[in-house]
Amino acid sequence: MRIYCVSAHLLLIHKIEDKTKKIYPCPHCDYKAIVKSRLEKHIKVHTDTRNYACDQCGKMFKTEKTLSVHNEWLHSNNKYSCRFCPYVTKTTRRLELHISIQHKFKGMKPHQCPYCDFTCATNGNTRKHIMKRHPGQEVRVVRNEEMLKYMKNVRKTEAADWEMVNQGEIVP
């Protein structure tokens, strides 16, 4: 296990090794971006300006993304059902997350609180735990890299299998 940090993320995900590369920090929180436009979008969460209106109910939002999520949850008639249990949701992303956590990787909790023995399947819920249970502490998550690597490999294998099914190489 190791502590997740921005420098590791930049190296592993974005392959940025050059320390002279510009990092754009948020002046209001610990968020950092490698692209200025992403920081500009992020800064909107710290303002009260709401320029995006829902055309169905009139509610105002800070970003197009939050408006889109609102529409998907409140005004959509979409229903996606889990094939393993009675769970139903309005978005494919939520269904994929549900299947991953509740069925595919049930019991696997690769995200850990550095201040107590709390572990969780998702980074976001671990962050929420830290903010609620350890106020004033730095919000950082310890990641079980070995478990995450295993989970990633399973997803890659499944994606490759589905690609072969879609190309007709394998009959499901």
Summary of the structure (lengths in Angstrom):
residues: 172
radius of gyration: 19.6
end to end distance: 37.0
largest distance: 54.8
contacts: 398
relative contact order: 0.09
helix: 45%
strand: 12%
